[in-house]
Structure formats: structure tokens, C-alpha cells
Amino acid sequence: MKSCQLCHSSFDPTAPVTDPAVEAGLFLAREFYGDGEELCQECLASRGRLGMMYCREFD
């Protein structure tokens, strides 16, 4: 178990990813922010949704 850098909740970094928003957030976290393994799936999903809405360079 790890602690999320943003919300400080504990999470399992090996949990399977099934939500497309989490996948998008993980992509952004790895490619742009360098914190892909430090965030829980809920925070990754939030980042992914925001990225899908506002990052027009991915359209």
C-alpha cells in the first residue's frame, strides 16, 4: 500500500485499471507530471477527466 501524493489516502498501485478516465490520468501523470506511481486511482481519474475536457492537444 502507498499513500497518494494529492489526497493522502492509501491505495494499491498494482490494482487493475478499468476506467478510461484513470487510464487518461495515468498517461498524463507519466508523460507530463512524472508522478504516475504516486497517485491513487480516484485522483488519476480526476486528472484524466480534466485532461479529456481541457487538453485540446489530445483531440
Backbone as XML, in Angstrom:
<?xml version="1.0"?>
<chain id="A" units="angstrom">
  <residue number="1" name="MET">
    <atom name="N" x="0.840" y="-1.178" z="0.000"/>
    <atom name="CA" x="0.000" y="0.000" z="0.000"/>
    <atom name="C" x="0.890" y="1.248" z="0.000"/>
  </residue>
  <residue number="2" name="LYS">
    <atom name="N" x="0.441" y="2.238" z="-0.746"/>
    <atom name="CA" x="1.149" y="3.516" z="-0.821"/>
    <atom name="C" x="0.193" y="4.629" z="-0.411"/>
  </residue>
  <residue number="3" name="SER">
    <atom name="N" x="0.735" y="5.782" z="-0.158"/>
    <atom name="CA" x="-0.063" y="6.953" z="0.182"/>
    <atom name="C" x="-0.071" y="7.895" z="-1.018"/>
  </residue>
  <residue number="4" name="CYS">
    <atom name="N" x="-1.248" y="8.353" z="-1.395"/>
    <atom name="CA" x="-1.409" y="9.247" z="-2.542"/>
    <atom name="C" x="-0.794" y="10.612" z="-2.235"/>
  </residue>
  <residue number="5" name="GLN">
    <atom name="N" x="-0.067" y="11.169" z="-3.192"/>
    <atom name="CA" x="0.564" y="12.473" z="-3.007"/>
    <atom name="C" x="-0.453" y="13.598" z="-2.922"/>
  </residue>
  <residue number="6" name="LEU">
    <atom name="N" x="-1.610" y="13.440" z="-3.549"/>
    <atom name="CA" x="-2.587" y="14.528" z="-3.565"/>
    <atom name="C" x="-3.576" y="14.454" z="-2.409"/>
  </residue>
  <residue number="7" name="CYS">
    <atom name="N" x="-4.246" y="13.319" z="-2.245"/>
    <atom name="CA" x="-5.296" y="13.223" z="-1.221"/>
    <atom name="C" x="-4.835" y="12.497" z="0.045"/>
  </residue>
  <residue number="8" name="HIS">
    <atom name="N" x="-3.654" y="11.894" z="0.016"/>
    <atom name="CA" x="-3.037" y="11.199" z="1.152"/>
    <atom name="C" x="-3.791" y="9.948" z="1.604"/>
  </residue>
  <residue number="9" name="SER">
    <atom name="N" x="-4.661" y="9.414" z="0.766"/>
    <atom name="CA" x="-5.309" y="8.147" z="1.100"/>
    <atom name="C" x="-4.383" y="7.001" z="0.685"/>
  </residue>
  <residue number="10" name="SER">
    <atom name="N" x="-4.580" y="5.845" z="1.301"/>
    <atom name="CA" x="-3.749" y="4.696" z="0.933"/>
    <atom name="C" x="-4.389" y="3.992" z="-0.265"/>
  </residue>
  <residue number="11" name="PHE">
    <atom name="N" x="-3.542" y="3.446" z="-1.124"/>
    <atom name="CA" x="-4.014" y="2.765" z="-2.326"/>
    <atom name="C" x="-3.041" y="1.679" z="-2.721"/>
  </residue>
  <residue number="12" name="ASP">
    <atom name="N" x="-3.540" y="0.756" z="-3.542"/>
    <atom name="CA" x="-2.728" y="-0.344" z="-4.054"/>
    <atom name="C" x="-2.277" y="0.014" z="-5.468"/>
  </residue>
  <residue number="13" name="PRO">
    <atom name="N" x="-0.996" y="0.270" z="-5.679"/>
    <atom name="CA" x="-0.527" y="0.655" z="-7.019"/>
    <atom name="C" x="-0.612" y="-0.467" z="-8.045"/>
  </residue>
  <residue number="14" name="THR">
    <atom name="N" x="-0.843" y="-1.702" z="-7.615"/>
    <atom name="CA" x="-0.924" y="-2.820" z="-8.550"/>
    <atom name="C" x="-2.369" y="-3.170" z="-8.905"/>
  </residue>
  <residue number="15" name="ALA">
    <atom name="N" x="-3.341" y="-2.392" z="-8.420"/>
    <atom name="CA" x="-4.748" y="-2.657" z="-8.724"/>
    <atom name="C" x="-4.995" y="-2.474" z="-10.220"/>
  </residue>
  <residue number="16" name="PRO">
    <atom name="N" x="-5.821" y="-3.340" z="-10.822"/>
    <atom name="CA" x="-6.076" y="-3.225" z="-12.261"/>
    <atom name="C" x="-6.858" y="-1.949" z="-12.595"/>
  </residue>
  <residue number="17" name="VAL">
    <atom name="N" x="-6.527" y="-1.375" z="-13.736"/>
    <atom name="CA" x="-7.178" y="-0.154" z="-14.200"/>
    <atom name="C" x="-8.234" y="-0.531" z="-15.233"/>
  </residue>
  <residue number="18" name="THR">
    <atom name="N" x="-9.493" y="-0.166" z="-14.964"/>
    <atom name="CA" x="-10.568" y="-0.482" z="-15.897"/>
    <atom name="C" x="-11.297" y="0.767" z="-16.383"/>
  </residue>
  <residue number="19" name="ASP">
    <atom name="N" x="-11.123" y="1.892" z="-15.705"/>
    <atom name="CA" x="-11.814" y="3.128" z="-16.045"/>
    <atom name="C" x="-10.993" y="3.926" z="-17.060"/>
  </residue>
  <residue number="20" name="PRO">
    <atom name="N" x="-11.589" y="4.344" z="-18.180"/>
    <atom name="CA" x="-10.845" y="5.139" z="-19.171"/>
    <atom name="C" x="-10.319" y="6.458" z="-18.608"/>
  </residue>
  <residue number="21" name="ALA">
    <atom name="N" x="-11.025" y="7.046" z="-17.651"/>
    <atom name="CA" x="-10.549" y="8.297" z="-17.042"/>
    <atom name="C" x="-9.267" y="8.054" z="-16.256"/>
  </residue>
  <residue number="22" name="VAL">
    <atom name="N" x="-9.171" y="6.911" z="-15.593"/>
    <atom name="CA" x="-7.954" y="6.566" z="-14.855"/>
    <atom name="C" x="-6.807" y="6.346" z="-15.841"/>
  </residue>
  <residue number="23" name="GLU">
    <atom name="N" x="-7.083" y="5.685" z="-16.956"/>
    <atom name="CA" x="-6.053" y="5.463" z="-17.974"/>
    <atom name="C" x="-5.541" y="6.789" z="-18.527"/>
  </residue>
  <residue number="24" name="ALA">
    <atom name="N" x="-6.447" y="7.724" z="-18.794"/>
    <atom name="CA" x="-6.043" y="9.045" z="-19.291"/>
    <atom name="C" x="-5.228" y="9.782" z="-18.236"/>
  </residue>
  <residue number="25" name="GLY">
    <atom name="N" x="-5.667" y="9.714" z="-16.984"/>
    <atom name="CA" x="-4.931" y="10.355" z="-15.903"/>
    <atom name="C" x="-3.554" y="9.751" z="-15.709"/>
  </residue>
  <residue number="26" name="LEU">
    <atom name="N" x="-3.458" y="8.444" z="-15.870"/>
    <atom name="CA" x="-2.166" y="7.766" z="-15.749"/>
    <atom name="C" x="-1.227" y="8.194" z="-16.874"/>
  </residue>
  <residue number="27" name="PHE">
    <atom name="N" x="-1.765" y="8.331" z="-18.067"/>
    <atom name="CA" x="-0.957" y="8.825" z="-19.194"/>
    <atom name="C" x="-0.423" y="10.224" z="-18.887"/>
  </residue>
  <residue number="28" name="LEU">
    <atom name="N" x="-1.301" y="11.123" z="-18.455"/>
    <atom name="CA" x="-0.871" y="12.484" z="-18.127"/>
    <atom name="C" x="0.143" y="12.487" z="-16.990"/>
  </residue>
  <residue number="29" name="ALA">
    <atom name="N" x="-0.110" y="11.658" z="-15.984"/>
    <atom name="CA" x="0.795" y="11.596" z="-14.839"/>
    <atom name="C" x="2.183" y="11.116" z="-15.245"/>
  </residue>
  <residue number="30" name="ARG">
    <atom name="N" x="2.240" y="10.150" z="-16.118"/>
    <atom name="CA" x="3.545" y="9.613" z="-16.532"/>
    <atom name="C" x="4.263" y="10.531" z="-17.519"/>
  </residue>
  <residue number="31" name="GLU">
    <atom name="N" x="3.534" y="11.058" z="-18.486"/>
    <atom name="CA" x="4.154" y="11.835" z="-19.565"/>
    <atom name="C" x="4.442" y="13.291" z="-19.210"/>
  </residue>
  <residue number="32" name="PHE">
    <atom name="N" x="3.595" y="13.906" z="-18.394"/>
    <atom name="CA" x="3.728" y="15.337" z="-18.146"/>
    <atom name="C" x="4.143" y="15.687" z="-16.724"/>
  </residue>
  <residue number="33" name="TYR">
    <atom name="N" x="3.701" y="14.915" z="-15.749"/>
    <atom name="CA" x="3.931" y="15.285" z="-14.360"/>
    <atom name="C" x="4.940" y="14.402" z="-13.639"/>
  </residue>
  <residue number="34" name="GLY">
    <atom name="N" x="5.209" y="13.228" z="-14.167"/>
    <atom name="CA" x="6.201" y="12.337" z="-13.572"/>
    <atom name="C" x="5.779" y="11.749" z="-12.230"/>
  </residue>
  <residue number="35" name="ASP">
    <atom name="N" x="4.478" y="11.684" z="-11.964"/>
    <atom name="CA" x="4.016" y="11.135" z="-10.695"/>
    <atom name="C" x="3.013" y="10.006" z="-10.880"/>
  </residue>
  <residue number="36" name="GLY">
    <atom name="N" x="3.166" y="9.242" z="-11.927"/>
    <atom name="CA" x="2.210" y="8.194" z="-12.264"/>
    <atom name="C" x="2.042" y="7.117" z="-11.214"/>
  </residue>
  <residue number="37" name="GLU">
    <atom name="N" x="3.085" y="6.800" z="-10.496"/>
    <atom name="CA" x="3.013" y="5.736" z="-9.497"/>
    <atom name="C" x="2.730" y="6.278" z="-8.100"/>
  </residue>
  <residue number="38" name="GLU">
    <atom name="N" x="2.498" y="7.580" z="-7.982"/>
    <atom name="CA" x="2.324" y="8.204" z="-6.677"/>
    <atom name="C" x="0.892" y="8.640" z="-6.391"/>
  </residue>
  <residue number="39" name="LEU">
    <atom name="N" x="-0.034" y="8.420" z="-7.343"/>
    <atom name="CA" x="-1.407" y="8.879" z="-7.178"/>
    <atom name="C" x="-2.383" y="7.708" z="-7.151"/>
  </residue>
  <residue number="40" name="CYS">
    <atom name="N" x="-3.440" y="7.856" z="-6.352"/>
    <atom name="CA" x="-4.479" y="6.823" z="-6.292"/>
    <atom name="C" x="-5.348" y="6.907" z="-7.553"/>
  </residue>
  <residue number="41" name="GLN">
    <atom name="N" x="-6.163" y="5.884" z="-7.764"/>
    <atom name="CA" x="-6.992" y="5.852" z="-8.967"/>
    <atom name="C" x="-8.036" y="6.961" z="-8.976"/>
  </residue>
  <residue number="42" name="GLU">
    <atom name="N" x="-8.527" y="7.358" z="-7.824"/>
    <atom name="CA" x="-9.511" y="8.440" z="-7.784"/>
    <atom name="C" x="-8.894" y="9.766" z="-8.244"/>
  </residue>
  <residue number="43" name="CYS">
    <atom name="N" x="-7.694" y="10.063" z="-7.792"/>
    <atom name="CA" x="-7.009" y="11.287" z="-8.215"/>
    <atom name="C" x="-6.601" y="11.204" z="-9.688"/>
  </residue>
  <residue number="44" name="LEU">
    <atom name="N" x="-6.182" y="10.017" z="-10.134"/>
    <atom name="CA" x="-5.863" y="9.833" z="-11.549"/>
    <atom name="C" x="-7.096" y="10.026" z="-12.419"/>
  </residue>
  <residue number="45" name="ALA">
    <atom name="N" x="-8.250" y="9.538" z="-11.957"/>
    <atom name="CA" x="-9.486" y="9.705" z="-12.716"/>
    <atom name="C" x="-9.866" y="11.179" z="-12.811"/>
  </residue>
  <residue number="46" name="SER">
    <atom name="N" x="-9.698" y="11.913" z="-11.730"/>
    <atom name="CA" x="-9.996" y="13.354" z="-11.757"/>
    <atom name="C" x="-9.091" y="14.065" z="-12.750"/>
  </residue>
  <residue number="47" name="ARG">
    <atom name="N" x="-7.814" y="13.747" z="-12.707"/>
    <atom name="CA" x="-6.863" y="14.362" z="-13.638"/>
    <atom name="C" x="-7.191" y="13.960" z="-15.074"/>
  </residue>
  <residue number="48" name="GLY">
    <atom name="N" x="-7.561" y="12.707" z="-15.279"/>
    <atom name="CA" x="-7.902" y="12.228" z="-16.612"/>
    <atom name="C" x="-9.132" y="12.913" z="-17.176"/>
  </residue>
  <residue number="49" name="ARG">
    <atom name="N" x="-10.172" y="13.072" z="-16.350"/>
    <atom name="CA" x="-11.383" y="13.760" z="-16.812"/>
    <atom name="C" x="-11.075" y="15.203" z="-17.189"/>
  </residue>
  <residue number="50" name="LEU">
    <atom name="N" x="-10.317" y="15.882" z="-16.352"/>
    <atom name="CA" x="-9.949" y="17.268" z="-16.660"/>
    <atom name="C" x="-9.111" y="17.340" z="-17.932"/>
  </residue>
  <residue number="51" name="GLY">
    <atom name="N" x="-8.205" y="16.388" z="-18.091"/>
    <atom name="CA" x="-7.393" y="16.352" z="-19.302"/>
    <atom name="C" x="-8.225" y="16.115" z="-20.547"/>
  </residue>
  <residue number="52" name="MET">
    <atom name="N" x="-9.210" y="15.220" z="-20.446"/>
    <atom name="CA" x="-10.070" y="14.945" z="-21.598"/>
    <atom name="C" x="-10.946" y="16.152" z="-21.937"/>
  </residue>
  <residue number="53" name="MET">
    <atom name="N" x="-11.298" y="16.942" z="-20.944"/>
    <atom name="CA" x="-12.147" y="18.105" z="-21.185"/>
    <atom name="C" x="-11.361" y="19.312" z="-21.698"/>
  </residue>
  <residue number="54" name="TYR">
    <atom name="N" x="-10.158" y="19.521" z="-21.152"/>
    <atom name="CA" x="-9.476" y="20.786" z="-21.410"/>
    <atom name="C" x="-8.177" y="20.705" z="-22.211"/>
  </residue>
  <residue number="55" name="CYS">
    <atom name="N" x="-7.581" y="19.552" z="-22.352"/>
    <atom name="CA" x="-6.335" y="19.442" z="-23.108"/>
    <atom name="C" x="-6.663" y="19.179" z="-24.574"/>
  </residue>
  <residue number="56" name="ARG">
    <atom name="N" x="-6.843" y="20.217" z="-25.333"/>
    <atom name="CA" x="-7.248" y="20.103" z="-26.736"/>
    <atom name="C" x="-6.151" y="19.536" z="-27.635"/>
  </residue>
  <residue number="57" name="GLU">
    <atom name="N" x="-4.920" y="19.507" z="-27.157"/>
    <atom name="CA" x="-3.849" y="18.942" z="-27.979"/>
    <atom name="C" x="-3.990" y="17.424" z="-28.137"/>
  </residue>
  <residue number="58" name="PHE">
    <atom name="N" x="-4.887" y="16.774" z="-27.363"/>
    <atom name="CA" x="-5.100" y="15.336" z="-27.467"/>
    <atom name="C" x="-6.313" y="14.979" z="-28.307"/>
  </residue>
  <residue number="59" name="ASP">
    <atom name="N" x="-6.993" y="15.955" z="-28.893"/>
    <atom name="CA" x="-8.181" y="15.687" z="-29.734"/>
    <atom name="C" x="-7.791" y="15.019" z="-31.033"/>
  </residue>
</chain>
